Amino acid sequence: MTSALKTSEDPVSERKKLYMSERQIPQLFEALMAAIMNNEPDDHYDFIIESLTKMKQQKLPLRWDTFIQMHDNNK
């Protein structure tokens, strides 16, 4: 009898975890959440779009406070 639950040995799950890790997706969302909480923008959609656009254009390194520093410099 096989279990319906996936284990950590599932190659698809491992590939997806590796994909997320290599691209720093959890860290990206953490940095965006920290900046949103710090700045409390009126339009959070524009804030996120602007932040990601600047990061990509300026090739900024990703840290937990990347977007906080980015927007603090604009003040």
A tleap script that builds the chain and sets N, CA, C and O, in Angstrom:
source leaprc.protein.ff14SB
mol = sequence {
  NMET THR SER ALA LEU LYS THR SER GLU ASP
  PRO VAL SER GLU ARG LYS LYS LEU TYR MET
  SER GLU ARG GLN ILE PRO GLN LEU PHE GLU
  ALA LEU MET ALA ALA ILE MET ASN ASN GLU
  PRO ASP ASP HIE TYR ASP PHE ILE ILE GLU
  SER LEU THR LYS MET LYS GLN GLN LYS LEU
  PRO LEU ARG TRP ASP THR PHE ILE GLN MET
  HIE ASP ASN ASN CLYS
}
set mol.1.N position { 0.847 -1.179 0.000 }
set mol.1.CA position { 0.000 0.000 0.000 }
set mol.1.C position { 0.891 1.240 0.000 }
set mol.1.O position { 1.809 1.348 0.813 }
set mol.2.N position { 0.620 2.177 -0.913 }
set mol.2.CA position { 1.429 3.390 -0.991 }
set mol.2.C position { 0.713 4.538 -0.296 }
set mol.2.O position { -0.515 4.621 -0.280 }
set mol.3.N position { 1.502 5.394 0.261 }
set mol.3.CA position { 0.956 6.548 0.968 }
set mol.3.C position { 0.648 7.671 -0.024 }
set mol.3.O position { 1.396 7.884 -0.978 }
set mol.4.N position { -0.440 8.376 0.200 }
set mol.4.CA position { -0.814 9.509 -0.646 }
set mol.4.C position { 0.023 10.745 -0.313 }
set mol.4.O position { 0.064 11.708 -1.079 }
set mol.5.N position { 0.681 10.701 0.832 }
set mol.5.CA position { 1.479 11.849 1.245 }
set mol.5.C position { 2.832 11.836 0.548 }
set mol.5.O position { 3.457 10.787 0.400 }
set mol.6.N position { 3.269 13.000 0.127 }
set mol.6.CA position { 4.595 13.127 -0.488 }
set mol.6.C position { 5.636 13.173 0.618 }
set mol.6.O position { 5.395 13.735 1.686 }
set mol.7.N position { 6.774 12.589 0.360 }
set mol.7.CA position { 7.859 12.625 1.329 }
set mol.7.C position { 8.919 13.607 0.847 }
set mol.7.O position { 8.862 14.101 -0.280 }
set mol.8.N position { 9.867 13.877 1.701 }
set mol.8.CA position { 10.940 14.796 1.317 }
set mol.8.C position { 11.814 14.201 0.220 }
set mol.8.O position { 12.643 14.900 -0.361 }
set mol.9.N position { 11.634 12.923 -0.064 }
set mol.9.CA position { 12.416 12.272 -1.109 }
set mol.9.C position { 11.750 12.374 -2.482 }
set mol.9.O position { 12.290 11.872 -3.468 }
set mol.10.N position { 10.597 13.012 -2.552 }
set mol.10.CA position { 9.885 13.186 -3.809 }
set mol.10.C position { 10.717 14.082 -4.731 }
set mol.10.O position { 10.991 15.228 -4.373 }
set mol.11.N position { 11.124 13.597 -5.902 }
set mol.11.CA position { 12.006 14.389 -6.773 }
set mol.11.C position { 11.366 15.691 -7.259 }
set mol.11.O position { 12.072 16.679 -7.457 }
set mol.12.N position { 10.062 15.712 -7.452 }
set mol.12.CA position { 9.397 16.939 -7.896 }
set mol.12.C position { 9.447 17.984 -6.791 }
set mol.12.O position { 9.762 19.146 -7.047 }
set mol.13.N position { 9.141 17.581 -5.578 }
set mol.13.CA position { 9.186 18.506 -4.447 }
set mol.13.C position { 10.600 19.025 -4.221 }
set mol.13.O position { 10.792 20.215 -3.973 }
set mol.14.N position { 11.562 18.166 -4.303 }
set mol.14.CA position { 12.954 18.577 -4.116 }
set mol.14.C position { 13.384 19.554 -5.202 }
set mol.14.O position { 14.095 20.519 -4.921 }
set mol.15.N position { 12.960 19.313 -6.438 }
set mol.15.CA position { 13.297 20.214 -7.539 }
set mol.15.C position { 12.665 21.592 -7.311 }
set mol.15.O position { 13.295 22.619 -7.566 }
set mol.16.N position { 11.434 21.606 -6.835 }
set mol.16.CA position { 10.749 22.876 -6.569 }
set mol.16.C position { 11.413 23.627 -5.416 }
set mol.16.O position { 11.555 24.848 -5.475 }
set mol.17.N position { 11.816 22.915 -4.378 }
set mol.17.CA position { 12.522 23.540 -3.262 }
set mol.17.C position { 13.845 24.138 -3.727 }
set mol.17.O position { 14.210 25.244 -3.327 }
set mol.18.N position { 14.555 23.406 -4.566 }
set mol.18.CA position { 15.826 23.884 -5.094 }
set mol.18.C position { 15.618 25.130 -5.952 }
set mol.18.O position { 16.382 26.091 -5.853 }
set mol.19.N position { 14.587 25.111 -6.789 }
set mol.19.CA position { 14.255 26.261 -7.624 }
set mol.19.C position { 14.019 27.500 -6.756 }
set mol.19.O position { 14.577 28.564 -7.023 }
set mol.20.N position { 13.198 27.358 -5.727 }
set mol.20.CA position { 12.872 28.472 -4.833 }
set mol.20.C position { 14.123 28.967 -4.103 }
set mol.20.O position { 14.338 30.172 -3.971 }
set mol.21.N position { 14.922 28.052 -3.644 }
set mol.21.CA position { 16.128 28.394 -2.898 }
set mol.21.C position { 17.152 29.107 -3.776 }
set mol.21.O position { 17.705 30.132 -3.377 }
set mol.22.N position { 17.404 28.576 -4.958 }
set mol.22.CA position { 18.396 29.167 -5.865 }
set mol.22.C position { 18.030 30.596 -6.258 }
set mol.22.O position { 18.908 31.436 -6.456 }
set mol.23.N position { 16.748 30.862 -6.368 }
set mol.23.CA position { 16.288 32.182 -6.797 }
set mol.23.C position { 15.954 33.106 -5.628 }
set mol.23.O position { 15.508 34.235 -5.831 }
set mol.24.N position { 16.170 32.628 -4.420 }
set mol.24.CA position { 15.951 33.410 -3.194 }
set mol.24.C position { 14.524 33.954 -3.096 }
set mol.24.O position { 14.315 35.084 -2.654 }
set mol.25.N position { 13.560 33.160 -3.504 }
set mol.25.CA position { 12.159 33.593 -3.495 }
set mol.25.C position { 11.675 33.888 -2.068 }
set mol.25.O position { 11.051 34.929 -1.860 }
set mol.26.N position { 11.930 33.030 -1.084 }
set mol.26.CA position { 11.477 33.364 0.278 }
set mol.26.C position { 12.098 34.659 0.802 }
set mol.26.O position { 11.421 35.446 1.464 }
set mol.27.N position { 13.377 34.884 0.512 }
set mol.27.CA position { 14.056 36.092 0.959 }
set mol.27.C position { 13.481 37.335 0.263 }
set mol.27.O position { 13.384 38.404 0.865 }
set mol.28.N position { 13.106 37.179 -1.001 }
set mol.28.CA position { 12.510 38.282 -1.743 }
set mol.28.C position { 11.196 38.714 -1.098 }
set mol.28.O position { 10.960 39.906 -0.899 }
set mol.29.N position { 10.346 37.747 -0.775 }
set mol.29.CA position { 9.071 38.073 -0.141 }
set mol.29.C position { 9.268 38.634 1.266 }
set mol.29.O position { 8.531 39.523 1.694 }
set mol.30.N position { 10.255 38.115 1.976 }
set mol.30.CA position { 10.563 38.653 3.306 }
set mol.30.C position { 10.967 40.122 3.198 }
set mol.30.O position { 10.508 40.952 3.983 }
set mol.31.N position { 11.817 40.442 2.239 }
set mol.31.CA position { 12.281 41.816 2.062 }
set mol.31.C position { 11.134 42.741 1.659 }
set mol.31.O position { 11.052 43.873 2.138 }
set mol.32.N position { 10.254 42.269 0.785 }
set mol.32.CA position { 9.104 43.075 0.388 }
set mol.32.C position { 8.159 43.308 1.567 }
set mol.32.O position { 7.673 44.421 1.767 }
set mol.33.N position { 7.901 42.262 2.340 }
set mol.33.CA position { 7.019 42.396 3.508 }
set mol.33.C position { 7.608 43.362 4.524 }
set mol.33.O position { 6.881 44.185 5.081 }
set mol.34.N position { 8.899 43.280 4.773 }
set mol.34.CA position { 9.547 44.181 5.726 }
set mol.34.C position { 9.410 45.630 5.269 }
set mol.34.O position { 9.136 46.512 6.083 }
set mol.35.N position { 9.596 45.881 3.982 }
set mol.35.CA position { 9.502 47.241 3.453 }
set mol.35.C position { 8.071 47.755 3.498 }
set mol.35.O position { 7.843 48.925 3.807 }
set mol.36.N position { 7.117 46.903 3.196 }
set mol.36.CA position { 5.713 47.315 3.255 }
set mol.36.C position { 5.327 47.655 4.689 }
set mol.36.O position { 4.647 48.654 4.926 }
set mol.37.N position { 5.748 46.844 5.636 }
set mol.37.CA position { 5.433 47.112 7.035 }
set mol.37.C position { 6.107 48.392 7.506 }
set mol.37.O position { 5.525 49.148 8.284 }
set mol.38.N position { 7.323 48.643 7.046 }
set mol.38.CA position { 8.067 49.836 7.447 }
set mol.38.C position { 7.488 51.106 6.823 }
set mol.38.O position { 7.373 52.130 7.496 }
set mol.39.N position { 7.123 51.044 5.547 }
set mol.39.CA position { 6.700 52.234 4.807 }
set mol.39.C position { 5.191 52.472 4.793 }
set mol.39.O position { 4.745 53.602 4.594 }
set mol.40.N position { 4.414 51.432 5.000 }
set mol.40.CA position { 2.949 51.525 4.953 }
set mol.40.C position { 2.469 52.343 3.756 }
set mol.40.O position { 1.788 53.354 3.929 }
set mol.41.N position { 2.819 51.911 2.546 }
set mol.41.CA position { 2.453 52.704 1.365 }
set mol.41.C position { 0.940 52.717 1.142 }
set mol.41.O position { 0.245 51.750 1.457 }
set mol.42.N position { 0.442 53.831 0.593 }
set mol.42.CA position { -0.989 53.930 0.276 }
set mol.42.C position { -1.369 52.905 -0.792 }
set mol.42.O position { -2.411 52.256 -0.700 }
set mol.43.N position { -0.518 52.768 -1.797 }
set mol.43.CA position { -0.778 51.805 -2.870 }
set mol.43.C position { 0.315 50.734 -2.835 }
set mol.43.O position { 1.399 50.916 -3.388 }
set mol.44.N position { 0.014 49.642 -2.190 }
set mol.44.CA position { 1.025 48.590 -2.021 }
set mol.44.C position { 1.398 47.917 -3.341 }
set mol.44.O position { 2.516 47.424 -3.490 }
set mol.45.N position { 0.472 47.894 -4.298 }
set mol.45.CA position { 0.796 47.304 -5.599 }
set mol.45.C position { 1.872 48.136 -6.303 }
set mol.45.O position { 2.866 47.589 -6.782 }
set mol.46.N position { 1.677 49.439 -6.366 }
set mol.46.CA position { 2.688 50.307 -6.986 }
set mol.46.C position { 4.014 50.240 -6.240 }
set mol.46.O position { 5.080 50.255 -6.855 }
set mol.47.N position { 3.947 50.168 -4.926 }
set mol.47.CA position { 5.156 50.075 -4.104 }
set mol.47.C position { 5.961 48.824 -4.473 }
set mol.47.O position { 7.178 48.892 -4.648 }
set mol.48.N position { 5.279 47.694 -4.590 }
set mol.48.CA position { 5.952 46.432 -4.939 }
set mol.48.C position { 6.525 46.498 -6.347 }
set mol.48.O position { 7.672 46.112 -6.575 }
set mol.49.N position { 5.731 46.985 -7.285 }
set mol.49.CA position { 6.192 47.078 -8.673 }
set mol.49.C position { 7.406 48.001 -8.773 }
set mol.49.O position { 8.399 47.663 -9.419 }
set mol.50.N position { 7.321 49.165 -8.132 }
set mol.50.CA position { 8.435 50.115 -8.147 }
set mol.50.C position { 9.688 49.508 -7.513 }
set mol.50.O position { 10.796 49.668 -8.026 }
set mol.51.N position { 9.499 48.818 -6.402 }
set mol.51.CA position { 10.630 48.208 -5.704 }
set mol.51.C position { 11.315 47.150 -6.560 }
set mol.51.O position { 12.541 47.141 -6.676 }
set mol.52.N position { 10.537 46.268 -7.154 }
set mol.52.CA position { 11.113 45.211 -7.980 }
set mol.52.C position { 11.759 45.774 -9.238 }
set mol.52.O position { 12.797 45.281 -9.679 }
set mol.53.N position { 11.154 46.796 -9.814 }
set mol.53.CA position { 11.721 47.423 -11.010 }
set mol.53.C position { 13.068 48.055 -10.697 }
set mol.53.O position { 14.032 47.864 -11.438 }
set mol.54.N position { 13.140 48.806 -9.605 }
set mol.54.CA position { 14.412 49.434 -9.209 }
set mol.54.C position { 15.473 48.381 -8.921 }
set mol.54.O position { 16.627 48.523 -9.324 }
set mol.55.N position { 15.070 47.321 -8.219 }
set mol.55.CA position { 16.031 46.274 -7.872 }
set mol.55.C position { 16.612 45.642 -9.133 }
set mol.55.O position { 17.818 45.410 -9.227 }
set mol.56.N position { 15.745 45.369 -10.094 }
set mol.56.CA position { 16.196 44.738 -11.330 }
set mol.56.C position { 17.077 45.689 -12.149 }
set mol.56.O position { 18.120 45.282 -12.662 }
set mol.57.N position { 16.660 46.947 -12.272 }
set mol.57.CA position { 17.422 47.916 -13.058 }
set mol.57.C position { 18.789 48.196 -12.436 }
set mol.57.O position { 19.791 48.296 -13.145 }
set mol.58.N position { 18.826 48.321 -11.113 }
set mol.58.CA position { 20.065 48.665 -10.425 }
set mol.58.C position { 20.880 47.438 -10.029 }
set mol.58.O position { 21.985 47.563 -9.501 }
set mol.59.N position { 20.333 46.260 -10.284 }
set mol.59.CA position { 21.004 44.994 -9.952 }
set mol.59.C position { 21.456 44.978 -8.485 }
set mol.59.O position { 22.598 44.643 -8.173 }
set mol.60.N position { 20.531 45.348 -7.604 }
set mol.60.CA position { 20.829 45.402 -6.177 }
set mol.60.C position { 20.886 44.005 -5.576 }
set mol.60.O position { 20.134 43.124 -5.991 }
set mol.61.N position { 21.764 43.792 -4.611 }
set mol.61.CA position { 21.784 42.501 -3.916 }
set mol.61.C position { 20.549 42.387 -3.030 }
set mol.61.O position { 20.043 43.389 -2.527 }
set mol.62.N position { 20.077 41.178 -2.846 }
set mol.62.CA position { 18.886 40.947 -2.041 }
set mol.62.C position { 19.274 40.699 -0.587 }
set mol.62.O position { 20.005 39.763 -0.266 }
set mol.63.N position { 18.761 41.567 0.279 }
set mol.63.CA position { 18.899 41.416 1.726 }
set mol.63.C position { 17.528 41.676 2.311 }
set mol.63.O position { 16.635 42.159 1.614 }
set mol.64.N position { 17.350 41.363 3.575 }
set mol.64.CA position { 16.036 41.544 4.192 }
set mol.64.C position { 15.604 43.009 4.190 }
set mol.64.O position { 14.406 43.294 4.199 }
set mol.65.N position { 16.566 43.952 4.180 }
set mol.65.CA position { 16.233 45.375 4.237 }
set mol.65.C position { 16.500 46.114 2.922 }
set mol.65.O position { 16.557 47.343 2.908 }
set mol.66.N position { 16.660 45.392 1.845 }
set mol.66.CA position { 16.952 46.008 0.543 }
set mol.66.C position { 15.932 47.088 0.193 }
set mol.66.O position { 16.307 48.194 -0.195 }
set mol.67.N position { 14.660 46.775 0.328 }
set mol.67.CA position { 13.624 47.715 -0.106 }
set mol.67.C position { 13.390 48.814 0.927 }
set mol.67.O position { 12.938 49.904 0.577 }
set mol.68.N position { 13.690 48.542 2.180 }
set mol.68.CA position { 13.594 49.586 3.205 }
set mol.68.C position { 14.628 50.662 2.903 }
set mol.68.O position { 14.311 51.851 2.875 }
set mol.69.N position { 15.871 50.233 2.677 }
set mol.69.CA position { 16.936 51.184 2.370 }
set mol.69.C position { 16.637 51.931 1.078 }
set mol.69.O position { 16.884 53.133 0.983 }
set mol.70.N position { 16.111 51.233 0.093 }
set mol.70.CA position { 15.790 51.842 -1.197 }
set mol.70.C position { 14.812 52.996 -1.021 }
set mol.70.O position { 14.998 54.065 -1.603 }
set mol.71.N position { 13.790 52.787 -0.233 }
set mol.71.CA position { 12.757 53.808 -0.068 }
set mol.71.C position { 13.139 54.852 0.972 }
set mol.71.O position { 12.663 55.985 0.898 }
set mol.72.N position { 13.973 54.511 1.925 }
set mol.72.CA position { 14.467 55.501 2.889 }
set mol.72.C position { 15.340 56.533 2.204 }
set mol.72.O position { 15.355 57.702 2.591 }
set mol.73.N position { 16.076 56.094 1.176 }
set mol.73.CA position { 16.934 57.008 0.419 }
set mol.73.C position { 16.123 58.004 -0.390 }
set mol.73.O position { 16.627 59.067 -0.753 }
set mol.74.N position { 14.870 57.669 -0.677 }
set mol.74.CA position { 14.013 58.550 -1.476 }
set mol.74.C position { 13.407 59.667 -0.621 }
set mol.74.O position { 12.868 60.628 -1.170 }
set mol.75.N position { 13.482 59.564 0.695 }
set mol.75.CA position { 12.841 60.553 1.563 }
set mol.75.C position { 13.665 61.802 1.686 }
set mol.75.O position { 13.269 62.737 2.381 }
savepdb mol mol.pdb
quit
